[in-house]
Amino acid sequence: MNTTIQKWGNSQAIRLPKVLLETASLKENEQVQILATQNQIVIRKIGPKKRKTLKERLAGFEGDYVFQEWDTGKPVGNEVF
């Protein structure tokens, strides 16, 4: 399949036909990795990121939690106190 690189704002773009995306099992808004070598560009699907649970995030924590207040600045709108 042939296509043309076209200007898109200050960048260039290539439109990917629907049939090409379906063949590669890619959908709109999916994360992909783009790799470039001297003569080719490869687009690879990235699997979903595994999000850590709170328990997993805190597993390596050692010590006591020290609560501190912080200043978020002066109100600028209709904040509720």
GULUMFI-755067 format. One record per residue (C-alpha): y negated, x negated, z negated; residue number from 1. Coordinates in pm, 1 decimal. Layout:
+----------+----------+----------+-----+
:       c2 :       c1 :       c3 : pos :
+----------+----------+----------+-----+
:        Y :        X :        Z : NUM :
...
+----------+----------+----------+-----+
% end
This chain:
+----------+----------+----------+-----+
:       c2 :       c1 :       c3 : pos :
+----------+----------+----------+-----+
:      0.0 :      0.0 :      0.0 :   1 :
:   -340.1 :   -140.7 :     95.0 :   2 :
:   -675.9 :    -63.1 :    -61.2 :   3 :
:  -1027.5 :   -207.5 :    -84.0 :   4 :
:  -1213.2 :   -365.7 :   -373.2 :   5 :
:  -1538.8 :   -172.0 :   -414.1 :   6 :
:  -1856.6 :   -213.8 :   -616.9 :   7 :
:  -1873.2 :     -8.2 :   -936.5 :   8 :
:  -2200.3 :    -69.8 :  -1123.3 :   9 :
:  -2223.0 :   -445.6 :  -1186.6 :  10 :
:  -1845.8 :   -483.4 :  -1147.7 :  11 :
:  -1583.6 :   -428.6 :   -881.4 :  12 :
:  -1304.2 :   -172.6 :   -894.6 :  13 :
:   -979.6 :    -72.0 :   -730.5 :  14 :
:   -866.0 :    290.2 :   -734.8 :  15 :
:   -499.2 :    330.7 :   -815.4 :  16 :
:   -336.6 :    619.8 :   -628.6 :  17 :
:   -154.2 :    880.7 :   -837.4 :  18 :
:    180.6 :    806.9 :   -670.3 :  19 :
:    148.4 :    439.2 :   -765.2 :  20 :
:     77.4 :    526.0 :  -1129.4 :  21 :
:    368.6 :    771.8 :  -1137.8 :  22 :
:    603.2 :    508.2 :   -993.8 :  23 :
:    493.6 :    262.0 :  -1266.0 :  24 :
:    513.7 :    534.9 :  -1535.7 :  25 :
:    144.9 :    490.2 :  -1621.2 :  26 :
:    -82.4 :    771.3 :  -1736.6 :  27 :
:   -455.3 :    816.2 :  -1783.9 :  28 :
:   -597.4 :    643.9 :  -2095.5 :  29 :
:   -283.7 :    435.5 :  -2159.5 :  30 :
:   -339.3 :     77.3 :  -2270.1 :  31 :
:   -250.8 :   -190.2 :  -2015.1 :  32 :
:   -260.7 :   -568.6 :  -2004.3 :  33 :
:   -413.0 :   -736.2 :  -1698.1 :  34 :
:   -298.5 :  -1086.0 :  -1605.4 :  35 :
:   -442.3 :  -1294.1 :  -1323.9 :  36 :
:   -307.5 :  -1600.8 :  -1146.9 :  37 :
:   -447.0 :  -1775.7 :   -843.7 :  38 :
:   -329.6 :  -1516.9 :   -588.3 :  39 :
:   -230.6 :  -1206.7 :   -780.2 :  40 :
:   -325.5 :   -959.2 :  -1050.5 :  41 :
:    -50.4 :   -799.8 :  -1260.5 :  42 :
:   -100.1 :   -482.5 :  -1464.6 :  43 :
:    151.0 :   -424.2 :  -1745.7 :  44 :
:    187.7 :   -125.1 :  -1972.1 :  45 :
:    136.6 :   -199.5 :  -2342.8 :  46 :
:    358.4 :    -10.0 :  -2584.5 :  47 :
:    194.5 :    193.3 :  -2858.3 :  48 :
:     68.8 :    -10.5 :  -3151.1 :  49 :
:    271.7 :     38.6 :  -3466.1 :  50 :
:     35.2 :    133.0 :  -3743.7 :  51 :
:    117.3 :     -5.4 :  -4086.0 :  52 :
:    159.1 :    231.6 :  -4376.4 :  53 :
:    -56.5 :    185.8 :  -4685.4 :  54 :
:    248.5 :     48.5 :  -4865.1 :  55 :
:    298.9 :   -212.7 :  -4589.8 :  56 :
:    -69.5 :   -307.5 :  -4595.6 :  57 :
:    -70.2 :   -357.1 :  -4972.2 :  58 :
:    265.4 :   -540.0 :  -4984.9 :  59 :
:    101.9 :   -883.5 :  -4976.0 :  60 :
:   -181.7 :   -798.3 :  -5213.4 :  61 :
:   -181.4 :   -985.3 :  -5541.4 :  62 :
:   -431.6 :   -951.8 :  -5824.8 :  63 :
:   -644.9 :   -677.0 :  -5967.8 :  64 :
:   -872.2 :   -448.5 :  -5773.2 :  65 :
:  -1235.0 :   -501.1 :  -5875.4 :  66 :
:  -1456.2 :   -200.8 :  -5805.4 :  67 :
:  -1807.9 :   -277.5 :  -5687.6 :  68 :
:  -2089.5 :    -51.2 :  -5578.3 :  69 :
:  -2284.6 :   -126.3 :  -5264.1 :  70 :
:  -2617.1 :    -15.9 :  -5125.0 :  71 :
:  -2593.2 :    185.0 :  -4803.5 :  72 :
:  -2969.3 :    192.9 :  -4754.0 :  73 :
:  -3232.4 :    461.9 :  -4778.8 :  74 :
:  -3165.7 :    814.5 :  -4646.2 :  75 :
:  -3284.2 :    856.7 :  -4287.5 :  76 :
:  -3204.9 :   1221.7 :  -4221.0 :  77 :
:  -3071.1 :   1527.6 :  -4399.1 :  78 :
:  -2802.8 :   1357.1 :  -4605.2 :  79 :
:  -2657.3 :   1560.7 :  -4890.3 :  80 :
:  -2644.0 :   1396.0 :  -5231.0 :  81 :
+----------+----------+----------+-----+
% end
